[in-house]
Amino acid sequence: MFKSNFWIKLKSWEYWPWYIIYIPIFVYWLWCGIKARSILYISAVNPGFDYGGIIGASKMKILQKIPEKYLPLSLLADSSTPLEKIMLELQQNNLRFPVIVKPDIGERGYKVELIQNETALKKYLSNVFGNVIIQEYIDQPIELGVFYYRIPEESQGVISSIVEKGFLKVAGDGESTIEQLMLKNERARLQVKRLKASSAVDLIRVPERDEVVRLEPIGNHVRGTTFLDGNHLISKELIRLFDNISEEIEGYYYGRFDLRCENMDSLYRGEFKILELNGAASEPAHIYSPGFSLREGYRVLFYHWRTLYKISKTNHARGIPYMTIRDAIKALRKSRFRRE
């Protein structure tokens, strides 16, 4: 019998609140800020992104910098636009349900939803404000987060982290309901309350024996996705591929590509779609793999923050200004996405 949800989260640091994990990182950030004479030095890491991609950056503006062959069909829409007009724009852009809808400005998977039909889209838009991205749903089995950085003026970059995302699933036994199966699994158990509220899954259905039921189509840790260490996938060929992609992205030096592909062979052939490119706020998410020690997690995080400081300082020396306090306040206001 599993213990309480609280105990499940307490004993595995991957579930701890990010701001608790990041306390030592915040101290290091302050120290680097003193050395750089600006606490907002990290904004210079990606000159081509709004605020370097820390917060308040438009995801659509970043997507538009990526070579077209790697992009899903995507549409930027104002949530206050009449639904009839949005539906017409979807048709004109060859976007068909199901689609992924997410805030143009948002972090950590907030308000990212798989929308199946017009009714669900209407409901989603009524609960948000500002711009949203309506994106083609890439229903491919493998989702990865590839962390890539390059020191300015160097020709070759580094893939420093790959996270493989294991979508939340249960396997049927022919007797138990989906909810009962979830309660037998620690990771799935944490999602029962959310899935009950969303009605996205028929929790009272009894799957057949060995039937695998995917409970969550979105690869986000807070939705039960297992983050796995995929660093064994790093190769010279893959680095060269991402060197070529990154060279075409103006003002990009540091961040994580979230992508989907059919299999690992298609990854190395460059046959994948990039769902998002995250900037300065990116994490080497393989550290949240079950069994990855907190000590090793901190070693990886500090390595990336030292790299972030080095790239930001280099860009600043080349004339890239740091973000101002006024800009930071503006970015924080832009990042608010909840209807009051």
C-alpha positions as CSV (number, residue, x, y, z in Angstrom):
1,M,0.0,0.0,0.0
2,F,1.5,3.3,-1.0
3,K,1.8,6.1,1.5
4,S,0.3,9.5,1.1
5,N,0.9,11.8,-1.9
6,F,2.9,14.0,0.4
7,W,5.3,11.2,1.3
8,I,5.7,10.3,-2.4
9,K,6.7,13.8,-3.2
10,L,8.9,14.3,-0.1
11,K,11.0,11.2,-0.7
12,S,11.8,12.0,-4.4
13,W,13.4,15.4,-5.0
14,E,12.2,15.5,-8.6
15,Y,8.8,16.5,-7.1
16,W,10.0,19.2,-4.8
17,P,9.0,22.8,-5.7
18,W,11.5,24.3,-8.1
19,Y,12.0,27.4,-5.9
20,I,13.2,25.1,-3.1
21,I,15.6,23.2,-5.3
22,Y,16.9,26.4,-6.7
23,I,17.9,28.1,-3.4
24,P,21.6,27.4,-3.9
25,I,21.3,28.5,-7.5
26,F,19.7,31.8,-6.5
27,V,22.7,32.5,-4.2
28,Y,25.1,31.7,-7.1
29,W,22.9,34.0,-9.4
30,L,23.3,36.8,-6.9
31,W,27.1,36.3,-6.8
32,C,27.4,36.3,-10.6
33,G,25.1,39.4,-10.7
34,I,27.6,41.2,-8.4
35,K,30.5,40.3,-10.6
36,A,28.5,41.4,-13.7
37,R,27.2,44.5,-12.0
38,S,23.7,43.5,-13.0
39,I,21.5,40.9,-11.5
40,L,19.8,40.6,-14.9
41,Y,23.0,39.7,-16.7
42,I,21.4,36.5,-18.0
43,S,19.2,38.5,-20.4
44,A,22.2,38.9,-22.7
45,V,22.7,35.2,-23.3
46,N,20.3,35.1,-26.3
47,P,20.3,38.6,-28.0
48,G,17.8,37.4,-30.5
49,F,15.1,36.6,-27.9
50,D,13.0,39.0,-25.9
51,Y,14.9,39.4,-22.6
52,G,17.1,36.4,-23.5
53,G,14.2,34.1,-22.9
54,I,14.2,34.5,-19.2
55,I,10.5,35.5,-18.8
56,G,8.0,37.3,-20.8
57,A,9.5,36.1,-24.1
58,S,7.1,35.4,-27.0
59,K,7.3,31.7,-28.0
60,M,5.9,32.5,-31.4
61,K,8.7,35.0,-32.1
62,I,11.2,32.4,-31.2
63,L,9.5,29.7,-33.3
64,Q,9.6,32.0,-36.3
65,K,13.4,32.1,-36.1
66,I,13.7,28.3,-36.5
67,P,14.1,26.8,-40.0
68,E,10.7,26.1,-41.4
69,K,11.3,22.4,-42.1
70,Y,11.5,21.7,-38.4
71,L,8.3,23.5,-37.4
72,P,4.7,22.3,-36.8
73,L,2.0,24.4,-38.4
74,S,1.4,27.2,-35.9
75,L,-1.0,30.1,-35.6
76,L,-0.9,33.1,-33.2
77,A,-4.3,34.2,-32.1
78,D,-5.7,36.7,-29.6
79,S,-7.9,34.9,-27.1
80,S,-10.5,37.7,-27.3
81,T,-10.9,37.2,-31.1
82,P,-14.4,35.9,-32.0
83,L,-14.3,32.1,-32.3
84,E,-15.7,32.2,-35.8
85,K,-12.8,34.2,-37.0
86,I,-10.2,31.9,-35.3
87,M,-11.9,28.9,-36.9
88,L,-11.6,30.5,-40.3
89,E,-7.9,31.2,-39.7
90,L,-7.4,27.6,-38.7
91,Q,-8.9,26.5,-41.9
92,Q,-6.8,28.9,-44.0
93,N,-3.7,27.6,-42.3
94,N,-4.6,23.9,-42.7
95,L,-4.8,23.4,-39.0
96,R,-7.2,20.6,-38.0
97,F,-8.3,19.2,-34.6
98,P,-6.8,17.9,-32.4
99,V,-4.4,20.9,-31.8
100,I,-2.1,22.0,-29.0
101,V,-3.0,25.4,-27.6
102,K,-0.7,27.2,-25.2
103,P,0.1,30.8,-24.0
104,D,2.4,32.7,-26.3
105,I,4.1,33.8,-23.0
106,G,4.2,31.2,-20.3
107,E,6.5,28.9,-18.4
108,R,6.6,25.3,-17.1
109,G,3.8,24.0,-19.2
110,Y,1.2,26.4,-17.8
111,K,-2.1,26.2,-19.7
112,V,-0.8,23.9,-22.4
113,E,-3.7,21.7,-23.5
114,L,-4.6,19.2,-26.2
115,I,-7.8,20.5,-27.8
116,Q,-10.0,18.0,-29.6
117,N,-12.8,20.1,-31.1
118,E,-14.3,23.6,-31.5
119,T,-16.3,23.3,-28.2
120,A,-13.2,22.6,-26.2
121,L,-11.4,25.5,-28.0
122,K,-14.1,27.9,-27.0
123,K,-13.9,26.8,-23.4
124,Y,-10.2,27.1,-23.4
125,L,-10.2,30.6,-24.8
126,S,-12.8,31.8,-22.3
127,N,-10.4,31.0,-19.5
128,V,-7.3,32.9,-20.7
129,F,-6.4,36.3,-22.0
130,G,-3.7,37.5,-24.3
131,N,-2.1,35.7,-27.3
132,V,-2.2,32.0,-27.6
133,I,-0.4,29.6,-30.0
134,I,-2.6,27.1,-31.8
135,Q,-0.2,24.4,-33.0
136,E,-0.5,21.2,-35.1
137,Y,-0.5,18.2,-32.8
138,I,2.6,16.1,-33.6
139,D,1.4,12.7,-32.6
140,Q,4.8,10.9,-32.7
141,P,5.9,8.5,-30.0
142,I,9.3,10.1,-28.9
143,E,9.6,13.5,-27.2
144,L,13.0,14.8,-26.3
145,G,14.4,17.9,-24.8
146,V,17.9,18.7,-26.3
147,F,19.9,21.3,-24.4
148,Y,22.4,23.0,-26.7
149,Y,24.7,25.9,-26.1
150,R,27.5,27.6,-28.1
151,I,30.1,30.1,-26.9
152,P,29.9,33.2,-29.1
153,E,32.4,33.3,-32.0
154,E,33.0,29.5,-31.7
155,S,31.9,27.4,-34.6
156,Q,30.9,24.3,-32.7
157,G,28.5,24.1,-29.8
158,V,27.8,21.5,-27.1
159,I,24.8,19.3,-26.4
160,S,25.0,19.1,-22.6
161,S,21.7,17.3,-21.8
162,I,19.1,15.2,-23.5
163,V,15.9,14.3,-21.6
164,E,13.6,11.5,-22.8
165,K,10.0,12.0,-21.9
166,G,8.0,8.9,-20.8
167,F,4.4,9.7,-21.1
168,L,2.1,8.8,-18.2
169,K,0.6,5.3,-18.8
170,V,-1.0,2.4,-17.1
171,A,-1.3,-1.2,-18.2
172,G,-4.6,-3.0,-17.8
173,D,-5.1,-6.2,-15.9
174,G,-8.6,-7.0,-17.1
175,E,-10.2,-6.3,-13.7
176,S,-9.2,-2.9,-12.4
177,T,-10.6,0.5,-13.6
178,I,-8.1,3.0,-14.9
179,E,-8.5,4.9,-11.6
180,Q,-7.7,1.8,-9.6
181,L,-4.6,1.1,-11.8
182,M,-3.5,4.7,-11.2
183,L,-3.7,4.3,-7.5
184,K,-1.4,1.4,-7.6
185,N,1.3,3.5,-9.3
186,E,3.1,6.3,-7.4
187,R,3.6,8.6,-10.4
188,A,0.1,8.1,-11.7
189,R,-1.5,8.4,-8.3
190,L,-0.4,12.0,-8.1
191,Q,-2.5,12.8,-11.2
192,V,-5.8,11.2,-10.2
193,K,-7.3,14.4,-8.8
194,R,-6.4,16.4,-11.9
195,L,-7.7,13.9,-14.4
196,K,-10.9,13.6,-12.4
197,A,-11.4,17.3,-12.7
198,S,-10.6,17.5,-16.4
199,S,-12.7,14.5,-17.5
200,A,-10.0,13.9,-20.2
201,V,-9.8,10.2,-19.3
202,D,-12.6,7.7,-18.6
203,L,-11.3,6.7,-15.2
204,I,-14.1,4.1,-14.6
205,R,-13.2,2.1,-17.8
206,V,-11.7,-1.3,-17.3
207,P,-8.8,-1.8,-19.8
208,E,-8.2,-5.3,-21.2
209,R,-5.3,-7.3,-19.8
210,D,-1.9,-5.8,-21.0
211,E,-3.7,-2.9,-22.8
212,V,-1.6,0.2,-22.4
213,V,-3.6,3.4,-21.8
214,R,-1.8,6.7,-22.3
215,L,-3.2,9.1,-19.7
216,E,-1.5,12.3,-20.8
217,P,-0.5,13.3,-24.3
218,I,1.6,16.3,-23.2
219,G,5.2,15.7,-22.1
220,N,5.2,17.8,-19.0
221,H,6.7,16.8,-15.6
222,V,3.8,18.3,-13.6
223,R,1.4,16.2,-15.7
224,G,3.1,12.9,-14.7
225,T,5.6,12.6,-17.5
226,T,8.7,10.7,-16.4
227,F,11.9,12.6,-17.3
228,L,14.7,10.1,-18.2
229,D,18.4,10.6,-18.7
230,G,19.0,10.5,-22.5
231,N,22.6,11.7,-22.5
232,H,23.6,8.4,-24.1
233,L,22.0,9.7,-27.3
234,I,24.6,12.5,-27.7
235,S,27.0,12.0,-30.6
236,K,29.2,14.1,-32.8
237,E,26.7,13.7,-35.6
238,L,23.9,15.0,-33.5
239,I,26.0,18.0,-32.3
240,R,26.8,18.8,-35.9
241,L,23.1,18.7,-36.8
242,F,22.2,21.1,-34.0
243,D,25.2,23.4,-34.9
244,N,23.6,23.7,-38.3
245,I,20.1,24.4,-36.9
246,S,21.4,26.9,-34.4
247,E,23.4,28.8,-37.0
248,E,20.2,29.7,-38.7
249,I,18.6,31.0,-35.5
250,E,19.6,34.7,-35.1
251,G,20.9,35.6,-31.6
252,Y,20.6,32.1,-30.1
253,Y,23.4,30.6,-27.9
254,Y,21.8,28.8,-25.0
255,G,18.6,26.8,-24.4
256,R,16.6,23.7,-24.9
257,F,14.9,22.4,-28.0
258,D,11.7,20.4,-27.2
259,L,11.0,18.1,-30.1
260,R,9.1,15.0,-31.3
261,C,10.1,12.3,-33.7
262,E,9.1,8.9,-34.9
263,N,12.2,7.0,-33.7
264,M,15.9,7.5,-32.9
265,D,17.0,7.0,-36.5
266,S,14.7,9.9,-37.5
267,L,16.3,12.0,-34.8
268,Y,19.8,11.6,-36.2
269,R,18.5,12.2,-39.7
270,G,17.0,15.5,-38.6
271,E,13.5,14.3,-39.3
272,F,11.7,15.8,-36.3
273,K,9.5,18.8,-35.4
274,I,10.5,21.4,-32.8
275,L,7.6,22.2,-30.6
276,E,9.4,24.9,-28.6
277,L,12.8,26.5,-28.1
278,N,13.4,27.7,-24.6
279,G,16.0,30.3,-23.8
280,A,17.7,31.5,-20.6
281,A,15.1,29.9,-18.3
282,S,15.8,26.4,-19.8
283,E,16.8,23.5,-17.6
284,P,18.9,20.4,-18.3
285,A,15.8,18.4,-17.5
286,H,17.5,14.9,-17.4
287,I,18.4,15.7,-13.8
288,Y,14.8,14.9,-12.8
289,S,15.2,11.3,-13.9
290,P,14.2,8.9,-11.1
291,G,17.2,7.8,-9.1
292,F,19.3,10.9,-10.2
293,S,20.9,12.1,-7.0
294,L,20.4,15.6,-5.7
295,R,24.1,16.1,-5.4
296,E,24.6,15.2,-9.1
297,G,21.7,17.4,-10.0
298,Y,23.4,20.4,-8.4
299,R,26.6,19.6,-10.2
300,V,24.8,19.7,-13.5
301,L,22.8,22.9,-12.7
302,F,25.9,24.8,-11.5
303,Y,27.7,23.8,-14.7
304,H,24.9,25.2,-16.8
305,W,24.7,28.4,-14.7
306,R,28.5,28.9,-15.1
307,T,28.0,28.5,-18.8
308,L,25.1,30.9,-18.8
309,Y,27.2,33.5,-17.0
310,K,30.2,33.0,-19.4
311,I,28.0,33.5,-22.6
312,S,26.1,36.5,-21.1
313,K,29.4,38.2,-20.2
314,T,30.9,37.5,-23.6
315,N,27.8,38.9,-25.4
316,H,27.8,42.0,-23.1
317,A,31.4,42.6,-24.0
318,R,30.4,42.5,-27.6
319,G,27.8,45.3,-27.0
320,I,24.7,43.5,-25.9
321,P,23.0,45.4,-23.0
322,Y,21.7,43.8,-19.9
323,M,18.0,44.0,-19.2
324,T,16.9,46.9,-17.0
325,I,14.7,46.7,-13.9
326,R,12.0,48.5,-15.8
327,D,12.2,45.9,-18.5
328,A,12.0,43.1,-15.9
329,I,8.8,44.6,-14.4
330,K,7.4,44.8,-17.9
331,A,8.3,41.2,-18.6
332,L,6.7,40.0,-15.4
333,R,3.5,41.8,-16.3
334,K,3.5,40.3,-19.7
335,S,4.0,36.8,-18.3
336,R,0.7,36.9,-16.4
337,F,-1.8,34.8,-18.3
338,R,-4.6,34.0,-15.9
339,R,-8.0,35.7,-16.3
340,E,-8.7,37.7,-13.2
